[in-house]
Amino acid sequence: MKLENKRIFVFGCGLSGISAAKLLQKITSDIIIYDGNDKLDIVEIRAKLQPDFKGSIFLGTVPDGLLDSIDLAVLSPGVPTDLDMVNQMRKKQIPIWGEIELAYYFSKGKVIGITGTNGKTTTTTLVGEIMKTYFDCVFVVGNIGVPYTQVVLNTTEESVTVAEMSSFQLETIKAFKPNVSAILNITPDHLNRHHTMENYIGAKKNITLNQDSNDVCVLNYEDEELRKISGELKAKVFYFSSLQSLKQGIYLEGEKIIYNDGNKKSLVCNIHELNIFGRHSYENVMAAVACGISLGVPMDKIKYAITGFVAVEHRIEFVTTKNGVKYYNDSKGTNPDASIKAIESMQNPTLLIAGGYDKGSEFDQWLEAFGGKIRYLVLLGQTREKIAQTARRHGYESIIMVDSLKEAVNVCAGKANQGDCVLLSPACASWGMFKNYEERGRLFKEYVKNLA
């Protein structure tokens, strides 16, 4: 489909939507921008666009008959694909793309796409660092915070684009075809949006939709769902495992990460050479190494990148020590499985701050992971009563309810003993109390640093 001089409907005025509209301004003047939130300011939206923007902006509703004239709709990731307006578009046979799909239309060079319930940002960042040791032009984009559409016109035939991709972004894939894809793991998440686990798995699997035998898909061998779908893939499968040796792939053997190419084994590194810890972190490293190998990066350069890498902000990030108590920011732990990994990483008695927006998650396995390690559970947000009920059902009673993150930090500071850890790992999204998990994490660090 050629986009020049088409009438294009951009649905969503967030970071992705504005970036998509700015890209489209370069090829057509007939752009309609829409957002369902009628409280937004049209003047502010126009200020974010190119000065010569000549299109229309609608908030809340659109004029009758407008959709009849649309050639293409571009949906932001935050727009559910089962909204009435989106269904109307389908009935009118309007092509529906996501922002990622729009960017891919213009993209050049090699592309690596990374998804999974947990570990996406760390792995994507790490893959970006590996690529920078060998390629001169590398872009790290997607769910990590930089819209693909923002940089795509700078890509060349020699560049490498590393894209973190959420299930929301993958719902609207049409032609997107990464040279290397990676699915790190799949556990229940965003079921309020996808409704069923089958739909959620299907969205994640879309990252492989257009791959062929010339491409590679990196999979976690320890994830049962990923082993199930591996036989359906056209791409070559590259496994990694943290629990057992592989005849071909990358695996953890004691304190060593080993690569077996099918003929010989070679040492990638010792885990003590890394600056990140925990089995989940070693899985992220192995997935990143697999991506590097798949694009021909020499092992010495891969090792240089992974041993120099430090944890990304908000993912089991050490903040400081106050009065003998260590504080950790895991605001990116937005679902129970991610939070379990953070809890497992704590080596000392821990006070856990949790709760937030309800994505439809269940917390039983999360409670079972406490293992006598969690001294107090400090709860806030929309899910606090739901979590508290689950905790009591599992016989856990050391629960403190609070109304704000600042209060949670102060309560923990008062209850913690020397040698304890305080961990913010909410197991829930941040929406409703904060703009995003980044704001939540930064406020946590600010409150901690301001403690007496």
TINUZA-235425 format. One record per residue (C-alpha): residue number from 0; residue in one letter; x, y, z. Coordinates in pm, whole numbers, padded with zeros to 5 digits, m for minus. Each point is the difference from the previous one (the first is absolute). Layout:
[NUM, 'A', [X, Y, Z]]
...
//
This chain:
[0, 'M', [00000, 00000, 00000]]
[1, 'K', [00144, 00339, m00102]]
[2, 'L', [m00054, 00268, 00263]]
[3, 'E', [00071, 00311, m00206]]
[4, 'N', [m00298, 00236, m00016]]
[5, 'K', [m00224, m00240, 00195]]
[6, 'R', [m00246, 00110, 00269]]
[7, 'I', [00137, m00148, 00321]]
[8, 'F', [m00172, m00020, 00339]]
[9, 'V', [00239, 00001, 00299]]
[10, 'F', [m00174, m00138, 00309]]
[11, 'G', [00168, 00114, 00323]]
[12, 'C', [00180, 00321, 00102]]
[13, 'G', [00268, m00150, 00222]]
[14, 'L', [00370, m00034, m00080]]
[15, 'S', [m00055, m00265, m00270]]
[16, 'G', [m00292, 00178, m00164]]
[17, 'I', [00173, 00336, m00023]]
[18, 'S', [00316, m00163, m00134]]
[19, 'A', [m00202, m00188, m00263]]
[20, 'A', [m00178, 00320, m00106]]
[21, 'K', [00329, 00189, m00032]]
[22, 'L', [00136, m00274, m00224]]
[23, 'L', [m00316, m00001, m00212]]
[24, 'Q', [00023, 00379, m00042]]
[25, 'K', [00301, m00061, m00222]]
[26, 'I', [m00206, m00189, m00259]]
[27, 'T', [m00358, 00130, 00025]]
[28, 'S', [m00184, 00307, 00125]]
[29, 'D', [m00330, m00183, 00042]]
[30, 'I', [00037, m00124, 00358]]
[31, 'I', [m00272, m00030, 00261]]
[32, 'I', [00111, m00035, 00362]]
[33, 'Y', [m00250, m00133, 00254]]
[34, 'D', [00000, m00082, 00370]]
[35, 'G', [m00292, m00124, 00206]]
[36, 'N', [00102, 00223, 00292]]
[37, 'D', [m00194, 00323, m00049]]
[38, 'K', [00187, 00161, 00292]]
[39, 'L', [00318, 00037, m00209]]
[40, 'D', [00100, 00341, m00136]]
[41, 'I', [m00002, 00031, m00381]]
[42, 'V', [00238, 00298, 00017]]
[43, 'E', [00253, m00208, 00195]]
[44, 'I', [m00037, m00288, m00247]]
[45, 'R', [00062, 00231, m00296]]
[46, 'A', [00310, 00139, 00173]]
[47, 'K', [00152, m00350, 00005]]
[48, 'L', [m00040, m00042, m00378]]
[49, 'Q', [00197, 00155, m00285]]
[50, 'P', [m00080, 00374, m00040]]
[51, 'D', [m00149, m00058, m00343]]
[52, 'F', [m00259, m00256, 00120]]
[53, 'K', [m00314, 00053, m00210]]
[54, 'G', [m00205, m00298, 00117]]
[55, 'S', [m00296, m00022, 00236]]
[56, 'I', [m00009, m00091, 00370]]
[57, 'F', [m00309, m00144, 00171]]
[58, 'L', [m00045, m00089, 00366]]
[59, 'G', [m00274, m00217, 00152]]
[60, 'T', [m00205, m00049, m00317]]
[61, 'V', [00043, 00030, m00376]]
[62, 'P', [m00244, 00148, m00253]]
[63, 'D', [m00255, m00238, m00152]]
[64, 'G', [00124, m00156, m00320]]
[65, 'L', [00365, 00086, 00061]]
[66, 'L', [00111, m00364, 00001]]
[67, 'D', [m00147, m00049, m00348]]
[68, 'S', [00280, 00211, m00146]]
[69, 'I', [00295, m00164, 00182]]
[70, 'D', [00266, m00193, m00197]]
[71, 'L', [00200, m00125, 00300]]
[72, 'A', [m00026, 00002, 00380]]
[73, 'V', [00312, 00005, 00218]]
[74, 'L', [m00068, m00111, 00360]]
[75, 'S', [00215, 00091, 00297]]
[76, 'P', [00087, m00298, 00225]]
[77, 'G', [m00228, 00123, 00277]]
[78, 'V', [m00309, m00024, m00221]]
[79, 'P', [m00186, m00330, 00054]]
[80, 'T', [m00062, m00173, m00331]]
[81, 'D', [m00355, m00101, 00098]]
[82, 'L', [m00137, 00352, 00046]]
[83, 'D', [m00325, 00078, m00184]]
[84, 'M', [00175, 00252, m00224]]
[85, 'V', [00270, m00252, m00095]]
[86, 'N', [m00266, m00259, m00076]]
[87, 'Q', [m00177, 00255, m00220]]
[88, 'M', [00325, 00046, m00191]]
[89, 'R', [00022, m00374, m00058]]
[90, 'K', [m00356, m00009, m00132]]
[91, 'K', [00092, 00277, m00242]]
[92, 'Q', [00311, m00202, m00098]]
[93, 'I', [00235, 00280, 00101]]
[94, 'P', [00358, m00135, 00040]]
[95, 'I', [00105, 00022, 00367]]
[96, 'W', [00370, 00034, 00084]]
[97, 'G', [00185, 00062, 00322]]
[98, 'E', [00279, 00255, 00042]]
[99, 'I', [00257, m00281, m00030]]
[100, 'E', [m00149, m00115, m00330]]
[101, 'L', [00005, 00359, m00132]]
[102, 'A', [00368, 00035, 00092]]
[103, 'Y', [00087, m00332, m00162]]
[104, 'Y', [m00147, 00126, m00329]]
[105, 'F', [00291, 00249, m00012]]
[106, 'S', [00264, m00209, 00178]]
[107, 'K', [00333, m00103, m00150]]
[108, 'G', [00276, m00229, 00120]]
[109, 'K', [m00015, m00287, 00248]]
[110, 'V', [m00272, m00020, 00265]]
[111, 'I', [m00004, m00186, 00333]]
[112, 'G', [m00337, m00026, 00178]]
[113, 'I', [m00015, m00094, 00369]]
[114, 'T', [m00310, m00087, 00202]]
[115, 'G', [m00103, m00198, 00307]]
[116, 'T', [m00194, 00062, 00318]]
[117, 'N', [00311, 00092, 00199]]
[118, 'G', [00357, 00103, m00074]]
[119, 'K', [m00072, 00182, m00329]]
[120, 'T', [00157, 00333, 00092]]
[121, 'T', [00316, m00146, 00152]]
[122, 'T', [00048, m00238, m00292]]
[123, 'T', [m00072, 00266, m00262]]
[124, 'T', [00244, 00242, 00162]]
[125, 'L', [00262, m00273, 00022]]
[126, 'V', [m00048, m00106, m00363]]
[127, 'G', [00041, 00364, m00098]]
[128, 'E', [00331, 00015, 00185]]
[129, 'I', [00118, m00321, m00168]]
[130, 'M', [m00090, 00135, m00346]]
[131, 'K', [00185, 00328, 00066]]
[132, 'T', [00327, m00191, 00048]]
[133, 'Y', [m00014, m00126, m00360]]
[134, 'F', [m00233, 00219, m00207]]
[135, 'D', [00046, 00372, m00060]]
[136, 'C', [m00370, 00094, m00014]]
[137, 'V', [m00231, m00148, 00268]]
[138, 'F', [m00347, 00116, 00111]]
[139, 'V', [m00175, m00125, 00316]]
[140, 'V', [m00374, 00067, m00026]]
[141, 'G', [m00353, m00109, 00084]]
[142, 'N', [m00154, m00065, 00338]]
[143, 'I', [00330, 00106, 00159]]
[144, 'G', [m00108, 00363, m00044]]
[145, 'V', [00121, 00115, m00344]]
[146, 'P', [m00270, m00037, m00267]]
[147, 'Y', [00121, m00194, m00304]]
[148, 'T', [m00161, 00265, m00223]]
[149, 'Q', [00216, 00268, 00163]]
[150, 'V', [00329, m00138, m00138]]
[151, 'V', [m00098, m00222, m00292]]
[152, 'L', [00090, 00251, m00273]]
[153, 'N', [00358, m00008, 00132]]
[154, 'T', [00034, m00375, m00057]]
[155, 'T', [00220, m00121, m00286]]
[156, 'E', [00077, m00331, m00166]]
[157, 'E', [00296, m00032, 00239]]
[158, 'S', [m00185, 00088, 00320]]
[159, 'V', [m00141, m00229, 00269]]
[160, 'T', [m00327, 00082, 00177]]
[161, 'V', [m00070, m00173, 00333]]
[162, 'A', [m00369, 00025, 00093]]
[163, 'E', [m00161, m00084, 00334]]
[164, 'M', [m00354, m00108, m00082]]
[165, 'S', [m00298, m00030, 00233]]
[166, 'S', [m00301, m00222, m00061]]
[167, 'F', [m00197, 00318, m00074]]
[168, 'Q', [00239, 00092, m00281]]
[169, 'L', [00002, m00353, m00138]]
[170, 'E', [m00380, m00019, m00032]]
[171, 'T', [00012, 00215, m00316]]
[172, 'I', [00287, m00167, m00189]]
[173, 'K', [m00051, m00040, m00373]]
[174, 'A', [00335, m00007, m00186]]
[175, 'F', [00248, 00051, 00286]]
[176, 'K', [00278, m00257, m00048]]
[177, 'P', [00301, 00006, 00232]]
[178, 'N', [00320, m00175, m00105]]
[179, 'V', [00025, m00118, 00361]]
[180, 'S', [m00291, m00028, 00243]]
[181, 'A', [00013, m00094, 00366]]
[182, 'I', [m00283, m00109, 00231]]
[183, 'L', [00146, m00007, 00350]]
[184, 'N', [m00292, m00151, 00195]]
[185, 'I', [m00378, 00000, 00018]]
[186, 'T', [m00193, 00025, 00327]]
[187, 'P', [m00346, 00152, 00064]]
[188, 'D', [m00009, 00377, m00049]]
[189, 'H', [m00229, 00267, m00149]]
[190, 'L', [m00296, m00239, 00008]]
[191, 'N', [m00229, 00299, 00052]]
[192, 'R', [00100, 00102, m00355]]
[193, 'H', [00044, m00338, m00172]]
[194, 'H', [m00284, m00173, 00196]]
[195, 'T', [00147, m00352, m00034]]
[196, 'M', [00342, m00155, 00036]]
[197, 'E', [m00035, m00140, m00352]]
[198, 'N', [m00041, 00351, m00141]]
[199, 'Y', [00301, 00124, 00197]]
[200, 'I', [00219, m00288, m00123]]
[201, 'G', [m00123, 00061, m00355]]
[202, 'A', [00104, 00366, 00020]]
[203, 'K', [00349, m00093, 00120]]
[204, 'K', [00032, m00265, m00270]]
[205, 'N', [m00076, 00264, m00266]]
[206, 'I', [00362, 00111, 00020]]
[207, 'T', [00081, m00309, m00208]]
[208, 'L', [m00296, 00037, m00238]]
[209, 'N', [00197, 00087, m00314]]
[210, 'Q', [00334, m00160, 00079]]
[211, 'D', [00136, m00271, m00230]]
[212, 'S', [00285, m00251, m00004]]
[213, 'N', [00255, 00278, m00051]]
[214, 'D', [m00097, 00153, 00334]]
[215, 'V', [00063, m00098, 00364]]
[216, 'C', [m00235, m00021, 00298]]
[217, 'V', [00161, m00008, 00346]]
[218, 'L', [m00209, m00192, 00255]]
[219, 'N', [00021, m00087, 00369]]
[220, 'Y', [00018, m00379, 00016]]
[221, 'E', [m00133, 00002, 00358]]
[222, 'D', [m00328, 00161, m00104]]
[223, 'E', [m00251, m00274, m00079]]
[224, 'E', [m00214, 00227, m00221]]
[225, 'L', [00301, 00094, m00210]]
[226, 'R', [00103, m00361, m00047]]
[227, 'K', [m00356, m00070, m00121]]
[228, 'I', [00010, 00267, m00270]]
[229, 'S', [00356, m00068, m00113]]
[230, 'G', [m00111, m00275, m00237]]
[231, 'E', [m00237, 00239, m00177]]
[232, 'L', [00268, 00255, m00086]]
[233, 'K', [00156, 00045, m00343]]
[234, 'A', [00303, 00175, 00147]]
[235, 'K', [00302, m00187, 00134]]
[236, 'V', [m00042, m00045, 00378]]
[237, 'F', [00288, 00101, 00229]]
[238, 'Y', [m00062, m00122, 00356]]
[239, 'F', [00142, 00124, 00329]]
[240, 'S', [m00039, m00175, 00335]]
[241, 'S', [00081, 00085, 00360]]
[242, 'L', [m00075, m00349, 00136]]
[243, 'Q', [00152, m00259, m00232]]
[244, 'S', [00270, m00063, m00257]]
[245, 'L', [m00098, 00027, m00366]]
[246, 'K', [00138, m00195, m00292]]
[247, 'Q', [m00025, 00322, m00194]]
[248, 'G', [m00057, 00346, 00148]]
[249, 'I', [00108, 00202, 00303]]
[250, 'Y', [m00035, m00124, 00355]]
[251, 'L', [00102, 00056, 00359]]
[252, 'E', [00235, m00263, 00138]]
[253, 'G', [00074, 00070, 00365]]
[254, 'E', [00160, 00345, m00002]]
[255, 'K', [00078, m00004, m00372]]
[256, 'I', [m00198, 00103, m00305]]
[257, 'I', [00079, m00245, m00281]]
[258, 'Y', [m00071, 00017, m00373]]
[259, 'N', [m00031, m00330, m00185]]
[260, 'D', [m00015, 00048, m00377]]
[261, 'G', [m00086, m00367, m00054]]
[262, 'N', [00362, m00101, m00054]]
[263, 'K', [00198, 00156, 00281]]
[264, 'K', [m00052, 00181, 00330]]
[265, 'S', [00151, 00337, 00080]]
[266, 'L', [m00003, 00216, 00313]]
[267, 'V', [m00191, 00325, m00033]]
[268, 'C', [00080, 00127, 00350]]
[269, 'N', [m00017, m00077, 00370]]
[270, 'I', [m00307, 00146, 00172]]
[271, 'H', [00231, 00174, 00252]]
[272, 'E', [00132, 00211, m00287]]
[273, 'L', [m00348, 00150, m00041]]
[274, 'N', [m00133, 00305, 00184]]
[275, 'I', [m00356, m00135, 00021]]
[276, 'F', [m00115, m00293, 00210]]
[277, 'G', [m00273, m00259, 00028]]
[278, 'R', [m00107, m00284, m00230]]
[279, 'H', [m00238, 00227, m00192]]
[280, 'S', [00290, 00236, m00072]]
[281, 'Y', [00214, m00284, m00132]]
[282, 'E', [m00290, m00098, m00227]]
[283, 'N', [m00010, 00356, m00135]]
[284, 'V', [00375, m00014, m00064]]
[285, 'M', [m00027, m00334, m00180]]
[286, 'A', [m00283, 00128, m00222]]
[287, 'A', [00205, 00309, m00085]]
[288, 'V', [00306, m00210, m00079]]
[289, 'A', [m00214, m00217, m00230]]
[290, 'C', [m00114, 00311, m00187]]
[291, 'G', [00360, 00113, m00033]]
[292, 'I', [00117, m00334, m00133]]
[293, 'S', [m00292, m00009, m00245]]
[294, 'L', [00114, 00328, m00158]]
[295, 'G', [00364, m00105, m00015]]
[296, 'V', [00145, 00203, 00288]]
[297, 'P', [00336, m00156, 00109]]
[298, 'M', [m00004, m00159, 00346]]
[299, 'D', [00275, 00225, 00138]]
[300, 'K', [m00211, 00307, m00079]]
[301, 'I', [m00310, m00165, 00148]]
[302, 'K', [00189, m00072, 00321]]
[303, 'Y', [00128, 00358, 00016]]
[304, 'A', [m00358, 00129, m00019]]
[305, 'I', [m00161, m00238, 00251]]
[306, 'T', [00272, 00030, 00265]]
[307, 'G', [m00014, 00380, m00016]]
[308, 'F', [m00377, 00016, 00025]]
[309, 'V', [m00176, 00130, 00313]]
[310, 'A', [m00366, m00044, 00095]]
[311, 'V', [m00253, 00227, m00165]]
[312, 'E', [m00179, 00258, 00211]]
[313, 'H', [m00304, m00130, 00195]]
[314, 'R', [00093, m00372, m00035]]
[315, 'I', [00131, m00126, 00337]]
[316, 'E', [00199, 00324, 00009]]
[317, 'F', [00203, 00058, 00317]]
[318, 'V', [m00088, 00347, 00131]]
[319, 'T', [00197, 00054, 00321]]
[320, 'T', [00060, m00124, 00354]]
[321, 'K', [m00162, 00195, 00284]]
[322, 'N', [00054, m00094, 00366]]
[323, 'G', [00129, m00342, m00103]]
[324, 'V', [m00302, m00070, m00224]]
[325, 'K', [00040, m00053, m00375]]
[326, 'Y', [m00265, 00144, m00233]]
[327, 'Y', [m00078, m00145, m00343]]
[328, 'N', [m00217, 00149, m00276]]
[329, 'D', [m00180, m00261, m00211]]
[330, 'S', [m00279, 00225, m00123]]
[331, 'K', [00019, m00184, m00332]]
[332, 'G', [m00133, m00309, 00178]]
[333, 'T', [m00349, 00068, m00135]]
[334, 'N', [m00133, m00357, 00022]]
[335, 'P', [00028, m00281, 00256]]
[336, 'D', [00255, m00202, m00197]]
[337, 'A', [00238, 00294, m00035]]
[338, 'S', [m00037, 00076, 00370]]
[339, 'I', [00071, m00365, 00089]]
[340, 'K', [00337, 00032, m00173]]
[341, 'A', [00082, 00308, 00206]]
[342, 'I', [m00105, m00171, 00324]]
[343, 'E', [00217, m00300, m00085]]
[344, 'S', [00296, 00235, m00049]]
[345, 'M', [m00020, 00136, 00355]]
[346, 'Q', [00247, m00174, 00231]]
[347, 'N', [m00113, 00159, 00329]]
[348, 'P', [m00329, 00043, 00190]]
[349, 'T', [m00208, 00238, m00212]]
[350, 'L', [m00279, 00254, 00037]]
[351, 'L', [m00198, m00006, m00324]]
[352, 'I', [m00197, 00296, m00139]]
[353, 'A', [m00263, m00118, m00249]]
[354, 'G', [m00335, 00077, m00157]]
[355, 'G', [m00132, 00226, m00274]]
[356, 'Y', [m00226, m00020, m00304]]
[357, 'D', [m00195, m00324, m00047]]
[358, 'K', [00087, m00171, m00331]]
[359, 'G', [m00196, m00310, 00091]]
[360, 'S', [00297, m00183, 00152]]
[361, 'E', [m00022, m00264, 00271]]
[362, 'F', [00249, 00010, 00288]]
[363, 'D', [00008, m00355, 00140]]
[364, 'Q', [00333, m00104, m00152]]
[365, 'W', [00144, 00336, 00096]]
[366, 'L', [m00094, m00061, 00366]]
[367, 'E', [00145, m00350, m00016]]
[368, 'A', [00333, 00151, m00110]]
[369, 'F', [00036, 00190, 00330]]
[370, 'G', [00154, m00308, 00160]]
[371, 'G', [00030, 00156, 00346]]
[372, 'K', [00213, 00282, m00145]]
[373, 'I', [m00258, 00282, 00008]]
[374, 'R', [m00023, 00156, 00349]]
[375, 'Y', [m00271, 00250, m00092]]
[376, 'L', [m00222, 00046, m00303]]
[377, 'V', [m00081, 00369, m00045]]
[378, 'L', [m00294, 00047, m00239]]
[379, 'L', [m00138, 00296, m00191]]
[380, 'G', [m00210, 00071, m00306]]
[381, 'Q', [m00306, m00155, m00162]]
[382, 'T', [00108, m00360, 00061]]
[383, 'R', [00092, 00026, 00367]]
[384, 'E', [m00318, m00165, 00131]]
[385, 'K', [00018, m00276, m00262]]
[386, 'I', [00364, m00072, 00088]]
[387, 'A', [m00071, 00012, 00373]]
[388, 'Q', [m00282, m00253, m00036]]
[389, 'T', [00228, m00232, m00198]]
[390, 'A', [00275, 00040, 00262]]
[391, 'R', [m00231, m00091, 00287]]
[392, 'R', [m00127, m00299, m00194]]
[393, 'H', [00363, m00119, m00010]]
[394, 'G', [00041, 00061, 00374]]
[395, 'Y', [00201, 00320, m00035]]
[396, 'E', [m00108, 00271, 00246]]
[397, 'S', [00288, 00252, 00019]]
[398, 'I', [m00185, 00250, m00217]]
[399, 'I', [00006, 00380, 00022]]
[400, 'M', [m00239, 00212, m00208]]
[401, 'V', [00115, 00346, m00114]]
[402, 'D', [m00147, 00275, m00215]]
[403, 'S', [00312, 00122, m00182]]
[404, 'L', [00346, m00108, m00108]]
[405, 'K', [00158, 00258, 00227]]
[406, 'E', [m00187, m00145, 00297]]
[407, 'A', [00112, m00349, m00105]]
[408, 'V', [00367, 00107, 00001]]
[409, 'N', [m00035, 00164, 00341]]
[410, 'V', [m00177, m00304, 00147]]
[411, 'C', [00274, m00231, m00131]]
[412, 'A', [00273, 00225, 00138]]
[413, 'G', [m00165, m00017, 00341]]
[414, 'K', [m00051, m00379, m00004]]
[415, 'A', [00330, m00115, m00157]]
[416, 'N', [00287, m00140, 00204]]
[417, 'Q', [00368, 00037, m00085]]
[418, 'G', [00085, m00255, m00269]]
[419, 'D', [m00352, 00001, m00147]]
[420, 'C', [m00090, 00094, m00357]]
[421, 'V', [m00289, 00220, m00113]]
[422, 'L', [m00122, m00097, m00345]]
[423, 'L', [m00245, 00190, m00218]]
[424, 'S', [m00129, m00273, m00231]]
[425, 'P', [m00371, 00072, m00048]]
[426, 'A', [m00109, m00304, m00208]]
[427, 'C', [m00248, 00248, m00153]]
[428, 'A', [m00007, 00279, m00256]]
[429, 'S', [00045, 00360, 00113]]
[430, 'W', [m00303, 00153, m00171]]
[431, 'G', [m00245, 00188, 00219]]
[432, 'M', [00261, 00121, 00250]]
[433, 'F', [00288, 00083, m00234]]
[434, 'K', [00052, 00085, m00368]]
[435, 'N', [00211, m00313, m00049]]
[436, 'Y', [00234, m00237, 00182]]
[437, 'E', [00292, 00240, m00061]]
[438, 'E', [m00167, 00277, 00198]]
[439, 'R', [m00082, m00248, 00278]]
[440, 'G', [00360, m00118, 00016]]
[441, 'R', [00150, 00348, m00002]]
[442, 'L', [m00232, 00118, 00275]]
[443, 'F', [00094, m00306, 00206]]
[444, 'K', [00369, 00084, m00036]]
[445, 'E', [m00067, 00363, 00090]]
[446, 'Y', [m00193, m00097, 00315]]
[447, 'V', [00271, m00247, 00103]]
[448, 'K', [00281, 00252, m00046]]
[449, 'N', [m00193, 00256, 00206]]
[450, 'L', [m00030, m00234, 00299]]
[451, 'A', [00178, 00117, 00312]]
//
